[in-house]
Amino acid sequence: MALLGHASRFILSSLDPQTSRVSWEALGFVDKGSDDSVVRLTDGQILISILPQDPAPLAVAYFAPSLQSVGDKLLASQFEMSGSNMTGWHVVGPGMMEWWIHPATPTTIEQRSGEGSPILGYFDAVVIPVSDAKDAAEWAQLCGYFIADQWESPMPQVDLTDGLVNISFRQQQKSVPFLHYTADLDEGWIEEATEALGDRLTLRHDENGRASLAIFAMPDGYTIMVTPDEF
């Protein structure tokens, strides 16, 4: 298992989660255990929770069967953290990303189907802009992530995973984390994506006029970027 827990999901915040969910469902997300207080959705690739609170940067939550075991490991690595073995742990990581570790329960140990999203395609990583990608990667490895790939150009980048969450540290101007997918950005995809979210979609093209990047401006300040599937 991953060091931080048995299951994970991305955490979003909204003053109106029920209205926010409409845009996510337009992209193929479906209900996965929502209740009166929290909207829980999945697109097969990732799980998200939309909490009813002031909008905040994208965060990640893990669910661990033993908070003490996770806490002991993090403390041994001299992490700055808050919380307790009774309530859960909170860690502020590189960039503008926060990690939450909660107790695991039968309702929180949700698993992804692994099926591709009907519009977004396949999830690549949560991208975290940082001032130093290598330093950020060293921090993440202490949390149980391992390096999957890394590049020096066109910008320093380190991709890591712990088997549950893929993260990509990219050395660039500090900004909020965003979700990155890959899909076949052909004319059919553009038509379907435009029908789904209309003016929330921005397309960029290469020198040959082919779509090279799709940007979805989601409610509450969240962003999804989709690049062409190379295969």
Backbone bond lengths (Angstrom), bond angles and torsions (degrees), N, CA, C in turn:
res aa  C-N    CA-C-N  psi(-1)  N-CA   C-N-CA  omega(-1)  CA-C   N-CA-C  phi
1 M - - - 1.458 - - 1.524 110.25 -
2 A 1.333 115.71 162.77 1.463 120.19 173.65 1.520 109.50 -67.10
3 L 1.321 117.13 149.33 1.458 121.35 -177.85 1.525 111.75 -58.30
4 L 1.343 116.69 -35.75 1.456 119.94 -172.44 1.527 114.20 -85.46
5 G 1.321 118.98 -13.59 1.456 118.90 178.94 1.513 113.72 164.50
6 H 1.341 115.05 -177.89 1.462 122.02 -178.26 1.518 113.16 -95.22
7 A 1.326 117.38 -17.76 1.462 122.16 -178.34 1.519 108.37 -148.88
8 S 1.340 115.54 162.10 1.460 119.11 -178.31 1.516 109.64 -150.01
9 R 1.325 115.49 161.17 1.459 121.91 173.19 1.518 108.73 -158.14
10 F 1.321 115.64 158.30 1.456 120.57 177.13 1.522 109.16 -89.83
11 I 1.330 115.18 142.75 1.455 122.06 -176.19 1.528 110.00 -109.99
12 L 1.328 115.53 125.54 1.455 123.40 175.33 1.526 107.85 -119.10
13 S 1.323 116.46 160.44 1.462 121.37 179.77 1.516 109.38 -130.18
14 S 1.328 115.93 144.19 1.452 120.52 -179.21 1.521 109.63 -155.36
15 L 1.321 116.20 142.85 1.459 119.94 174.01 1.521 111.11 -73.46
16 D 1.336 116.30 -16.40 1.465 121.04 179.05 1.530 109.39 -141.00
17 P 1.337 117.72 76.28 1.467 120.87 -175.77 1.530 113.76 -57.98
18 Q 1.326 117.55 -34.52 1.457 119.47 -177.18 1.525 111.47 -68.17
19 T 1.325 117.00 -34.86 1.459 119.64 175.24 1.522 110.83 -74.15
20 S 1.322 116.58 -39.45 1.460 121.14 179.22 1.529 111.69 -60.22
21 R 1.325 116.53 -39.31 1.462 120.56 -175.79 1.522 112.39 -61.07
22 V 1.339 117.54 -26.04 1.459 120.79 -177.96 1.528 110.66 -59.39
23 S 1.330 117.63 -42.93 1.461 121.02 -179.92 1.524 111.43 -68.33
24 W 1.327 116.97 -39.18 1.463 119.80 178.58 1.527 110.93 -67.02
25 E 1.319 116.82 -39.55 1.468 119.70 178.74 1.521 111.52 -68.39
26 A 1.337 117.98 -29.48 1.459 121.18 176.54 1.521 111.71 -63.37
27 L 1.350 116.91 -24.35 1.466 121.73 178.53 1.526 112.59 -92.32
28 G 1.320 116.94 5.60 1.460 119.67 175.95 1.510 115.78 106.15
29 F 1.338 118.27 1.15 1.459 119.98 175.11 1.526 109.48 -72.70
30 V 1.326 115.95 144.95 1.461 121.52 179.89 1.525 109.13 -128.33
31 D 1.318 115.12 160.41 1.461 120.08 -178.32 1.523 111.36 -63.02
32 K 1.328 114.96 139.35 1.467 120.94 178.19 1.524 108.36 -143.22
33 G 1.353 115.45 69.37 1.457 119.14 174.31 1.504 115.80 91.03
34 S 1.347 118.26 26.72 1.465 119.53 177.63 1.521 110.85 -64.89
35 D 1.336 115.49 153.67 1.457 120.46 172.80 1.532 108.21 -137.44
36 D 1.307 117.57 -168.35 1.462 120.77 -174.99 1.527 113.04 -65.36
37 S 1.317 117.52 -21.82 1.464 119.86 -174.71 1.524 113.81 -105.58
38 V 1.328 118.93 -28.19 1.465 121.84 -174.30 1.526 109.95 -134.24
39 V 1.330 115.97 134.38 1.460 121.55 172.47 1.523 108.21 -90.58
40 R 1.320 116.52 122.86 1.471 121.52 179.74 1.520 108.38 -119.61
41 L 1.337 116.01 125.05 1.456 121.58 -174.74 1.525 110.59 -134.58
42 T 1.336 115.39 161.11 1.460 121.03 173.42 1.519 109.00 -147.04
43 D 1.323 116.28 150.96 1.466 121.41 171.73 1.519 110.37 -113.67
44 G 1.329 116.56 15.10 1.456 121.78 -176.57 1.514 112.56 92.32
45 Q 1.326 116.30 -30.10 1.457 121.24 -179.36 1.523 112.78 -94.43
46 I 1.323 116.18 -41.99 1.459 119.95 -179.76 1.521 109.83 -135.18
47 L 1.330 115.71 163.48 1.458 123.26 172.94 1.522 107.69 -112.41
48 I 1.338 116.45 137.51 1.465 119.59 176.67 1.523 109.55 -130.22
49 S 1.317 115.07 150.50 1.460 122.31 171.75 1.520 107.69 -123.21
50 I 1.329 116.92 132.53 1.460 121.88 176.57 1.525 107.38 -108.15
51 L 1.333 116.20 111.60 1.454 121.72 -175.56 1.526 110.64 -93.10
52 P 1.336 117.59 145.90 1.464 121.35 -179.79 1.524 112.02 -82.20
53 Q 1.330 116.53 81.60 1.458 121.05 -179.83 1.521 109.35 -157.59
54 D 1.322 116.33 174.92 1.455 120.08 -179.05 1.530 110.70 -55.36
55 P 1.337 117.83 136.93 1.462 120.67 179.19 1.531 111.97 -53.04
56 A 1.329 115.91 138.47 1.463 122.79 -179.74 1.523 107.63 -143.99
57 P 1.344 118.31 161.84 1.460 120.02 178.51 1.527 112.38 -57.97
58 L 1.309 115.20 152.29 1.453 122.39 176.48 1.527 110.53 -50.94
59 A 1.325 116.64 135.89 1.465 121.61 178.09 1.530 108.62 -131.15
60 V 1.327 116.25 169.39 1.460 120.24 177.45 1.525 108.87 -124.62
61 A 1.324 115.73 138.66 1.461 121.53 178.17 1.521 109.62 -118.88
62 Y 1.325 115.03 138.50 1.461 122.41 173.16 1.522 108.84 -113.73
63 F 1.318 115.37 157.47 1.459 121.46 179.83 1.530 107.77 -127.84
64 A 1.339 114.46 114.31 1.459 121.06 -170.81 1.522 111.03 -114.80
65 P 1.335 118.11 139.42 1.464 120.71 177.38 1.523 112.66 -70.22
66 S 1.339 117.20 -22.88 1.461 120.93 179.39 1.523 109.51 -135.15
67 L 1.324 115.98 101.39 1.456 119.78 177.31 1.524 111.55 -65.59
68 Q 1.327 116.26 -30.99 1.458 119.03 179.85 1.524 110.62 -66.39
69 S 1.335 116.91 -41.51 1.457 119.92 179.51 1.527 110.94 -62.22
70 V 1.337 116.60 -44.67 1.473 119.88 178.88 1.519 110.33 -65.56
71 G 1.333 116.20 -44.66 1.456 120.09 179.92 1.517 112.32 -60.33
72 D 1.319 117.32 -42.05 1.461 121.11 179.37 1.527 111.27 -61.70
73 K 1.337 116.45 -41.55 1.464 119.95 -179.24 1.523 111.63 -67.78
74 L 1.339 116.13 -40.59 1.453 119.40 179.45 1.522 111.55 -68.65
75 L 1.330 116.56 -40.30 1.462 120.26 178.21 1.522 111.15 -64.87
76 A 1.335 115.87 -35.89 1.466 119.91 179.12 1.531 111.07 -64.21
77 S 1.335 115.47 -27.86 1.464 119.93 177.96 1.521 112.03 -90.22
78 Q 1.348 115.76 6.91 1.470 123.57 176.04 1.536 111.96 61.34
79 F 1.339 115.67 40.89 1.454 120.17 176.02 1.521 110.31 -74.48
80 E 1.338 115.52 145.43 1.453 120.50 168.02 1.524 107.03 -82.32
81 M 1.318 116.98 119.66 1.458 120.65 -173.79 1.517 109.52 -150.19
82 S 1.326 114.64 160.94 1.455 120.66 176.46 1.522 108.59 -130.08
83 G 1.329 115.60 163.82 1.454 120.05 -178.93 1.509 111.92 113.15
84 S 1.334 115.45 -160.37 1.460 120.56 -179.20 1.521 109.59 -159.71
85 N 1.340 114.52 171.59 1.460 119.97 176.93 1.523 112.32 -69.05
86 M 1.317 117.27 -13.31 1.459 121.24 -179.51 1.529 111.60 -91.75
87 T 1.329 117.57 -38.12 1.458 120.67 -172.68 1.524 114.06 -103.59
88 G 1.326 117.49 -28.30 1.450 121.68 -175.41 1.518 110.66 126.34
89 W 1.334 115.94 172.66 1.458 121.52 -176.30 1.515 111.11 -121.03
90 H 1.323 115.44 149.61 1.460 122.44 178.67 1.515 108.07 -131.27
91 V 1.336 116.20 127.27 1.457 121.78 -178.92 1.522 108.61 -130.29
92 V 1.316 116.93 130.58 1.463 122.05 175.04 1.520 107.94 -94.18
93 G 1.323 116.01 119.54 1.453 120.21 -176.67 1.512 113.26 -99.06
94 P 1.328 117.35 -167.83 1.467 121.46 178.98 1.526 111.00 -63.11
95 G 1.325 115.85 155.52 1.455 119.73 -179.36 1.522 110.14 66.50
96 M 1.317 116.61 -145.05 1.461 121.56 -179.53 1.526 110.11 -109.99
97 M 1.340 116.23 44.55 1.462 121.50 -176.20 1.521 110.01 -114.81
98 E 1.331 115.37 137.41 1.453 121.15 177.48 1.526 109.54 -120.86
99 W 1.330 114.07 145.11 1.465 122.13 177.79 1.536 108.50 -113.76
100 W 1.326 116.20 133.15 1.464 122.38 175.66 1.519 108.64 -120.41
101 I 1.313 117.41 135.96 1.467 121.58 176.29 1.523 108.12 -120.48
102 H 1.345 115.58 116.45 1.453 122.30 -176.60 1.526 110.67 -112.66
103 P 1.335 117.15 162.57 1.470 119.41 174.68 1.529 110.58 -64.54
104 A 1.299 116.45 140.47 1.464 121.27 176.95 1.521 109.97 -80.61
105 T 1.307 115.86 136.54 1.461 122.62 174.65 1.524 107.89 -134.11
106 P 1.339 118.17 166.00 1.471 119.39 178.03 1.526 113.43 -55.80
107 T 1.340 117.61 -30.89 1.462 119.89 -178.30 1.530 112.84 -82.45
108 T 1.328 117.60 -18.12 1.470 119.46 -179.10 1.524 113.12 -97.36
109 I 1.320 117.23 -16.27 1.466 119.21 179.01 1.531 108.10 -84.84
110 E 1.314 115.72 67.72 1.463 122.31 176.90 1.522 109.10 -91.35
111 Q 1.320 116.30 141.60 1.446 120.81 179.14 1.530 110.31 -112.98
112 R 1.301 116.56 148.65 1.463 121.66 178.00 1.518 110.32 -81.40
113 S 1.342 116.41 150.00 1.462 120.09 178.52 1.524 111.32 -75.82
114 G 1.345 116.65 -27.66 1.459 120.40 -177.51 1.512 113.40 85.82
115 E 1.334 117.90 -4.70 1.462 120.76 179.11 1.522 110.08 -73.17
116 G 1.318 116.18 145.03 1.447 120.27 179.25 1.515 111.93 -65.11
117 S 1.319 115.84 147.26 1.453 121.08 177.30 1.531 109.18 -70.29
118 P 1.337 119.16 140.49 1.467 121.07 -177.23 1.526 114.14 -60.97
119 I 1.317 117.76 -27.90 1.469 120.80 178.29 1.520 111.43 -114.72
120 L 1.313 117.93 -47.72 1.457 121.09 -172.97 1.524 113.20 -73.90
121 G 1.315 117.84 -21.48 1.455 120.02 -179.18 1.517 111.69 85.26
122 Y 1.339 116.88 -124.63 1.462 120.79 -175.68 1.530 110.88 -117.55
123 F 1.310 114.27 134.89 1.458 120.53 -179.47 1.520 110.38 -69.50
124 D 1.332 115.26 131.79 1.459 120.75 178.25 1.527 110.42 -98.43
125 A 1.347 117.07 -57.79 1.462 119.77 -176.72 1.525 109.55 -171.74
126 V 1.329 114.55 163.11 1.458 119.21 164.15 1.520 105.96 -88.81
127 V 1.316 115.92 122.26 1.461 121.81 -175.97 1.523 108.89 -90.67
128 I 1.341 115.28 128.25 1.460 121.40 -177.63 1.528 108.76 -121.61
129 P 1.327 118.31 104.75 1.468 120.38 176.33 1.535 110.46 -67.04
130 V 1.321 116.33 131.67 1.467 121.42 -178.05 1.519 110.04 -139.25
131 S 1.317 115.63 164.62 1.464 120.07 179.02 1.528 112.28 -80.05
132 D 1.332 117.44 -25.34 1.464 121.58 179.54 1.519 108.74 -144.93
133 A 1.329 117.20 106.03 1.467 121.66 -175.05 1.529 112.11 -65.79
134 K 1.331 117.34 -36.92 1.463 119.31 -178.13 1.527 111.37 -69.22
135 D 1.330 116.44 -41.86 1.465 119.24 177.61 1.526 110.53 -63.10
136 A 1.329 116.48 -40.22 1.458 120.46 178.87 1.521 110.75 -63.50
137 A 1.328 116.95 -39.63 1.458 120.87 179.80 1.524 111.54 -65.64
138 E 1.331 116.92 -37.40 1.464 119.96 177.34 1.528 110.38 -63.17
139 W 1.322 116.67 -39.31 1.465 121.08 176.70 1.526 110.16 -62.03
140 A 1.334 116.64 -46.90 1.462 120.62 -176.73 1.526 112.09 -65.17
141 Q 1.325 116.92 -33.56 1.465 118.90 179.82 1.533 111.38 -65.41
142 L 1.320 117.20 -28.99 1.457 119.86 175.49 1.530 111.69 -69.89
143 C 1.346 116.02 -19.01 1.469 121.58 177.13 1.523 111.93 -90.80
144 G 1.315 117.74 4.19 1.450 120.10 177.98 1.514 115.43 100.64
145 Y 1.341 117.55 1.84 1.467 120.17 176.40 1.527 109.39 -82.15
146 F 1.324 115.59 154.07 1.467 119.00 173.13 1.523 108.77 -129.14
147 I 1.316 115.37 153.49 1.464 121.13 -174.96 1.523 110.06 -73.39
148 A 1.341 115.41 126.17 1.461 121.43 176.67 1.523 111.33 -95.36
149 D 1.343 116.60 -34.20 1.461 121.06 179.52 1.534 108.28 -167.14
150 Q 1.322 116.29 161.55 1.459 120.04 177.15 1.518 110.22 -158.17
151 W 1.352 115.77 151.01 1.456 123.04 -179.21 1.514 109.52 -137.57
152 E 1.320 115.82 156.70 1.464 121.53 173.67 1.517 111.81 -102.71
153 S 1.345 117.11 -26.10 1.458 119.86 -178.20 1.533 109.71 -135.84
154 P 1.326 119.82 154.39 1.475 125.82 3.36 1.530 113.69 -72.77
155 M 1.334 116.84 -11.00 1.457 120.25 172.67 1.529 106.42 -146.08
156 P 1.344 117.51 146.33 1.465 118.93 177.14 1.530 110.74 -57.41
157 Q 1.323 115.76 130.84 1.465 121.66 -176.89 1.521 109.02 -147.28
158 V 1.338 116.50 137.47 1.463 121.57 175.70 1.520 107.77 -131.22
159 D 1.343 116.00 123.12 1.454 122.16 177.06 1.523 109.33 -102.02
160 L 1.331 116.15 134.15 1.462 121.15 -178.61 1.520 110.32 -135.61
161 T 1.326 116.26 161.46 1.456 122.11 175.25 1.517 109.34 -150.37
162 D 1.324 115.51 154.10 1.471 120.24 170.81 1.519 110.08 -118.64
163 G 1.333 116.29 16.26 1.459 120.91 -178.82 1.513 113.29 91.62
164 L 1.324 117.32 -18.35 1.459 122.06 177.36 1.520 111.86 -112.62
165 V 1.313 116.39 -43.55 1.466 121.87 -175.87 1.523 109.68 -125.60
166 N 1.331 115.96 131.85 1.462 121.80 173.37 1.524 108.37 -99.05
167 I 1.318 116.62 129.57 1.462 120.81 177.24 1.517 109.15 -125.88
168 S 1.331 115.92 149.27 1.456 121.64 179.83 1.521 108.54 -132.52
169 F 1.323 116.44 109.02 1.459 121.14 176.09 1.523 108.38 -85.66
170 R 1.336 116.08 124.68 1.452 120.96 -178.87 1.519 109.13 -124.82
171 Q 1.325 114.98 126.21 1.463 120.79 -174.64 1.513 109.49 -79.26
172 Q 1.333 115.90 100.24 1.457 121.86 -176.97 1.519 109.05 -158.58
173 Q 1.313 116.05 -176.84 1.455 119.97 -179.46 1.528 110.33 -58.93
174 K 1.320 115.85 137.37 1.455 121.29 -176.58 1.519 110.89 -60.37
175 S 1.332 116.45 131.10 1.457 122.59 175.91 1.525 107.88 -159.29
176 V 1.319 115.91 176.72 1.464 119.42 -175.90 1.526 110.76 -72.79
177 P 1.329 118.06 151.19 1.464 121.23 176.28 1.526 110.86 -64.22
178 F 1.344 115.76 155.04 1.461 120.32 176.87 1.525 109.99 -142.86
179 L 1.325 116.03 162.87 1.463 122.36 -179.25 1.526 110.01 -91.56
180 H 1.337 116.17 136.12 1.462 121.55 -179.27 1.525 110.21 -120.86
181 Y 1.331 115.56 127.85 1.472 123.02 176.85 1.522 109.54 -122.85
182 T 1.337 115.56 166.49 1.458 121.53 171.09 1.530 108.70 -125.91
183 A 1.334 116.20 140.22 1.463 121.44 -179.50 1.521 108.58 -154.56
184 D 1.314 116.66 170.83 1.458 122.33 177.11 1.525 108.02 -86.18
185 L 1.332 117.14 101.00 1.463 121.64 -173.80 1.527 111.86 -84.78
186 D 1.339 115.91 58.38 1.458 119.36 178.31 1.530 110.33 -88.69
187 E 1.335 116.32 -175.84 1.460 119.80 -176.85 1.519 111.88 -62.58
188 G 1.322 116.87 -37.22 1.465 120.06 178.19 1.517 111.33 -63.15
189 W 1.339 115.93 -41.29 1.470 119.75 179.04 1.521 110.36 -64.70
190 I 1.325 116.87 -43.62 1.464 120.34 -179.31 1.522 110.64 -60.98
191 E 1.323 116.58 -42.04 1.463 120.13 179.44 1.526 110.97 -62.75
192 E 1.333 116.22 -44.72 1.466 120.42 -179.12 1.527 111.58 -66.77
193 A 1.339 116.72 -42.72 1.462 120.63 -179.34 1.525 111.09 -66.62
194 T 1.327 116.53 -38.98 1.464 120.21 178.99 1.523 110.55 -66.53
195 E 1.311 116.30 -40.18 1.463 120.02 177.49 1.524 111.00 -63.89
196 A 1.325 116.48 -34.19 1.466 120.64 -177.04 1.521 111.73 -71.71
197 L 1.339 117.82 -47.70 1.463 119.26 -172.37 1.528 115.22 -129.80
198 G 1.319 118.05 0.36 1.458 120.62 170.92 1.515 114.17 51.91
199 D 1.352 115.89 -118.69 1.461 119.49 -172.88 1.522 113.62 -74.97
200 R 1.320 118.03 -0.69 1.477 119.88 171.84 1.528 111.57 -80.08
201 L 1.327 117.05 -8.32 1.458 122.18 -178.57 1.525 110.70 -102.29
202 T 1.353 115.59 129.50 1.464 122.00 172.42 1.517 108.61 -119.61
203 L 1.320 117.33 132.22 1.462 122.16 -179.68 1.527 110.62 -112.40
204 R 1.321 115.78 139.51 1.454 121.83 171.79 1.525 108.48 -119.17
205 H 1.341 116.13 146.55 1.461 120.94 -173.99 1.531 111.01 -123.20
206 D 1.339 115.52 154.46 1.460 120.29 176.75 1.528 109.73 -85.65
207 E 1.323 115.65 -174.74 1.463 120.02 -175.66 1.524 112.68 -66.18
208 N 1.335 116.96 -17.82 1.459 121.25 178.99 1.529 112.39 -95.69
209 G 1.325 115.71 4.81 1.455 119.23 177.93 1.516 114.71 85.16
210 R 1.333 117.53 4.28 1.460 120.43 178.50 1.519 110.80 -84.98
211 A 1.320 116.41 145.35 1.461 120.46 178.30 1.521 109.43 -64.00
212 S 1.331 116.70 124.06 1.460 121.28 -178.42 1.529 112.31 -112.62
213 L 1.332 117.10 -13.74 1.459 120.77 -179.82 1.526 108.98 -160.68
214 A 1.317 115.54 133.71 1.465 121.88 173.60 1.520 107.86 -119.02
215 I 1.312 115.93 131.40 1.467 121.45 -178.38 1.526 108.55 -121.08
216 F 1.322 115.93 120.27 1.458 121.47 175.03 1.524 108.92 -101.50
217 A 1.317 116.39 117.27 1.468 121.51 175.63 1.528 107.18 -88.37
218 M 1.320 116.39 98.73 1.456 121.60 -175.66 1.531 110.50 -83.40
219 P 1.337 117.20 164.06 1.468 119.64 178.54 1.532 111.76 -57.78
220 D 1.326 115.29 155.25 1.464 123.33 173.33 1.521 113.75 67.54
221 G 1.338 116.82 20.11 1.458 120.40 173.53 1.516 115.77 87.58
222 Y 1.334 118.94 9.19 1.470 120.83 179.74 1.525 110.35 -89.00
223 T 1.341 115.85 152.37 1.455 121.51 -176.10 1.518 110.92 -131.36
224 I 1.331 115.34 138.51 1.460 122.27 171.30 1.516 107.48 -119.46
225 M 1.334 117.38 128.15 1.453 121.45 175.38 1.523 109.62 -114.32
226 V 1.323 115.56 136.34 1.464 121.56 -179.51 1.517 108.35 -123.91
227 T 1.325 116.63 127.96 1.463 122.05 176.59 1.523 109.15 -115.80
228 P 1.332 118.10 161.21 1.469 120.40 -177.19 1.515 112.45 -61.32
229 D 1.331 113.92 140.25 1.458 120.97 173.11 1.518 107.79 -69.86
230 E 1.323 117.94 124.11 1.457 121.35 -175.70 1.519 112.71 -75.69
231 F 1.330 117.48 -13.02 1.468 119.27 -174.27 1.524 110.56 -102.33
